[in-house]
């Protein structure tokens, strides 16, 4: 992963501070990340998710809205509309200097902002929200008793997450006038709604309203046990992995052939954790604790899975071709290391060797002869034959 500081001009003419996270390898697409209300680009969730997405070949630009973090300007002069304008200007900056964003990701009020900005960034093919309110006016309840004072005097100092911010009447007027439901219903992009059922600031009913208002394709992921700010590393990592796989499906287009090609790379989340890309499918491989984090199957688990899947498919195809009354197949496998002297039928007589115990369960009104034939066919599955044959592995850099 590479990272570089970026600056661009915001909607009020101020300089906005940003950071562009870049993959080590080829860039598959660009994404914009909008942080939560009064947060910043360096908040835990924004940082972890943006960096993790680079492991999927996704370059991510995250920036501080006006008056926050390293960005110039007065936060008190901002509105929801100006935040949306800043997002569009960030997209313009990416389009000019690197590549137009095809993905918009927003956390909390940032999620509402990306829903509003999507129609203004023509290249966008996918929009993801994390703990987002269905309506920007939802933010009003976070201000406690202050809205009354703001309406009366024009502004008030409000303490949010231990920091004091000046909120002006123009902000309240602006969030009250947002046609968010209409924007969501007209969204011309794939939508992913991610929300914790126990979100302490934005009730999960907001996720339901967003999801129901949107057209397909749309997806929902429950962030069980996560808090609103995703302060636990495992929650931010889970969001990032889900986003990576989802973006690969909806926002990354390629004409390159993928069949037969597997890409494995370290994702940086643990001492041994690996990101495995198989065509359009992405998953994690790891080792159990304490060696690894146990975040995915081990390499030998994947090997057994390959043999088991191939075995079951081969049996099924044979049964269909021969019209056998086979209702269901399941394959149970276990890998171990044994002493060569304990294997009567093996050519190797000394040292250790690998053993795979494979148990095949066949369900159906099958005769004894049919069952025996299906077990014989299992040994003819391509992966089984590969494991028994001489393999030429060529390594390059």
Beta strands, then each sheet from edge to edge (+ up, - down):
strand 1: 2-9
strand 2: 15-22
strand 3: 29-34
strand 4: 58-63
strand 5: 103-107
strand 6: 126-130
strand 7: 155-160
strand 8: 163-168
strand 9: 190-195
strand 10: 218-222
strand 11: 262-266
strand 12: 274-278
strand 13: 281-285
strand 14: 326-339
strand 15: 352-364
sheet 1: 1+ 2- 4+ 3+ 5+ 6+ 9+ 10+
sheet 2: 7+ 8-
sheet 3: 11+ 12- 13+
sheet 4: 14+ 15-
end
